[in-house]
Amino acid sequence: MIAIRAAEPGDAAAIAAIYAPFVLSGTVSFESEAPDARAMRTRMAASDGLYPWLVATDGDAVVGYAYAGRFRDRPAYHWTVETSIYLAGDAQQRGVGRLLYEALVDTLRAQGFVHAIGAIALPNDASIKLHEQVGFRRAGVIREAGFKFGRWIDVGFWQCELAQAATPPPPVRPFRDVGVVRD
């Protein structure tokens, strides 16, 4: 049975193992070296309790993870996050991604973020479908944004409105105060 929970430092090795194939043999990630468990723990800790990292588990095994992070560094972007999701090969096409990404979107809404942005290396029909199933809409494409494995890759941006933009915007609640939300 699939369960969704907050990622813990002890999940870093499983997260790194899920991510590695996307780095080493695919163009979904533009990284060229797969981060190890220590690097993943560092990335998780860098969220500083503000941005959520979630995992999907099947029994005791971590089979997927999703997280949000800062969209851009300038203070004006504080209410917008960039999201990512990765699933182990045997967890794909089983509805795990949708459960995990819905939990991430619900959590971001509860925190008070206004927009989520998903960046998708194109083509990637499965990722586009997943993003659109949970409320993201195409916002635009940057042609030939990255070069990996001897070819140029376009990047599409999908945007999800999490809340109506208020003036002034209310403060964002840290993930450590909200926890995983499932509507």
N, C-alpha and C positions, 0 to 999 in steps of 0.2 A: 504494500500500500504506500502510495506517495504522500509524504508529509513535507510541509514547507516550514522552515524555521530560520532564525537569524544565524548567519555564519559565525563560527567560532574560530579562534586561532588554530585549533587542532584540525580544522578542515582544510588548511592551506595546502597540504600535500595532495589531497584529492582534487582540489580546485586547480592546482598547477597541472596535474595529470589530465584533467578534462581539457584544459586550455592548450596544452602543448601541440596536439595535432593540428589545431587551427593555425598556429604560428608556423610550424615546421613544414606543413604540406599544403596549406591553403592560402587563399588571398582574403579570407574573412577578416583576419587581423593583419595589420601592417607592421607588426613587430617582426624582427628577423631572428631573435633568439628567445626561446621559451623560458619564461621566468620559473625559478624553482620555488619550493615551499617557503623559503625565507623571504624571497621577493614578494610573494603573494601575501604573507603575513604583514609585511611592511606596507603594502598597498591597502590592505584592510585597515590597518592601524591609522593610516593617513586620513581615513574618513573622519577621524576624530569624534566619533559619536554622532556626527551630523548626517552623513549619507549612509543609506542602508546597503548591506551586503546580505543576501538571502541564499539559502541552499535548498534544493529539493533532495529528499532522501527516499530511498526505497529500502526499507528495513534499516540497517546500519550504514548502508553505502550512500555516499553523496553522488548523485547522478546528474546534477546540474547546479548552476549558480547564476545569479543575476545581481546586478548592483547599479547604483547611481553614483555619480560624482559631479564635481563642479563642471559646468558647461564652459565657462571662460573665467578668467581671473578678475575682471573688473567688477567692482561692487554692484553695478547696475544689473548684472546677470545673476545675482544671488537667488532669485526665485525660479531660475531655470536650471534643470539638471540634464546631464547626458546619461543615458542608460545603456546597459549591455547585458547580454544573456548568452550563456554557452551551455550545451548539453553533451553528456557522454553519448557516444554513438548508439548504444543500445537503449538510450532514453528518448531518442528522436522518434517522431511520428507516433507518440503514445499519449499526447495531451499533456505531458509533463511541462513543456515550455509554456503553454498557455496558463496552467495553474501557477507556475512560478512567476511569470511576467504580470499576471493579474494581481498577485500578491504584492509585487513591487509597485505597481501603479497605485493600488489601493493605499499602500503605506505612504507613498509620496503625497497623495491627496491629503491623508490625515496629518501629515507634517506641515502642510500649507504651501508646498511648492505650487507654482502656477503652470509651468510647462515642462514637459519632458521631451528630449530630443534623442532620436535613435539614428546613428550613422551606420549605413549599410553599404558594404562594398558590393558593387554590382557586376554581374547579375547575381541575384540571390532570392529566388522566388519564395523559398521556405521562410526566410527571415521577413520578407515583405508581408507575406500572409500572416505570420504571427503578430507582427507589429499592428497590422490593420485589424486583426481580430480583437485586440485589446484597446483599440481606440486611437491609434496613431494614424495620421494622414500625411500623404506625400507633401513635403514642403519645398523640395528642389533637389537638383543634382549638380555636383561639381564634376565636370568632365576631366578625366585623366588626372585625378587628384593624387594618386599614388603609383609607384612603380615597384613591382615585386615579381620575382620569377620571370623576368624578361618581358614583362608586358605592363602597359598602363592600365589602371583600374579607375573606373568612375566611382564616386561615392554619392549615394542618395541620402537625403535627410528626411526623416519622418518626425512629425511633431504631434504630441498629445496634449490637449488642453486639460490640465488637472483641476483647475479652478478658474473662476472669473477673476480677471485682473482688477483689483481694488486700488483705490488711491486714497491714502497711501496703503501699500500692501502690508498685511499683518506680518508679524515675525514668523519665521519658519521654526517649527519645533524640532529639536534634535531627535534622530532615530532612537537614541538610547532612552528617550522619554516616551516614545510612541510604541516601539516594538513592531512586530509583524502584524499587519492588518489584512484581514480577509473578509471582504463584503459578500 
